[in-house]
Amino acid sequence: MKNRKIGLHTFMAVPAFALYCLFFIYPLTKGIGMSLTNWNGYGQAEFIGLKNFVDFFKDSRAISDIKTTVLFALGSAPLLNIVGLLYALLMNSKFKGKSVARACIYMPAIISPLIMGYIWYLLLQPGRGVIFNLLNQMGHPEWFPNWMSSYTSEIVVLVLVNVWQYAGMTMIIYLAGLQNISQDLYDAAMIDGATGWQSFRFITLPLLVPSIRINVVTNIIGSLSVFDIVMSLTSGGPGYQTETLSIYIMRMCYGSKTGYSTAVAMIMFLIVLIPVLISLRLTLSLIHISEPTRP
């Protein structure tokens, strides 16, 4: 009977495993093979070994793109989790108009990031944007600085726009975790004389670890693979100053360097995979720590 159950479970897993191989394993192995060629997208591919990878690390533009991508992720991923958690704590409390507030916070996340980037560009465009014109009519155009005047200000604007749009998605996951925490735990803590911070530190945070794990992983992946917001707000410019790896891959591919762009995609896959594995490992250890010990 036991062997029969194992056989049935294995049989039921075959469709999922087949889809996994079709949409992940096959493209990955195909991409690895393509990254070792000089294929231009339409002609005959020629095997060149690791030359694409060597050329990538010799390209100053590519190294700058790695820097921009990592800086964006370092600013975006933590802020998304912090702002999302604060939103969730606020939305978990009782006040009038809570449903409307939730909808308003989440609404930007359902809009295409490309469209959202163009909307913000129309608002923030230096010298011609909506905000600049409003301040100019008020007689104070100097109140609106040129946010594209420096690399730092461009990264800050890109991060803030991304956080504003996607904090609602992070909030929803945290809110689901908060609503699964029993009120009896907080009542018992209050009877024992625990402060609000102590209840948050020893009850809320440990029980939110699964939600934290989901949000951290998804925000790391989304931030390191950012494309739409940057493309619509700055187009990677001026020059290639704010270009990310995703945009670099797209431009190399359409520049008849398909083999090279695939090699860059493999490098980007590793850049995303390493912090994701580290975060999964850390959050898994936090889950074990937060689990109550049984006698």
Protein Blocks (a to p, Z undefined) as FASTA:
>chain_A
ZZmmmmmmmmmmmmmmmmmmmmmmmmmmmmmmmmmpccehjaccddehjmlmmmmmmpmk
lmmmmmmmmmmmmmmmmmmmmmmmmmmmmmmpccehklmmmmmmmmmmmpcfklmmmmmm
mmmoghiamklmmmmmnopaklpccfklpfklmmmmmmmmmmmmmmmmmmmmmmmmmmmp
cfklmmmmmmnopafklmmmmmmmmmmmmmmmmmmmmmmmmmmmgfklmmmmnnopahjl
mpcfklmmmmmmmnopaklmmmmmmmmmmmmmmmmmmmmmmmmmmmmmmpccdZZ
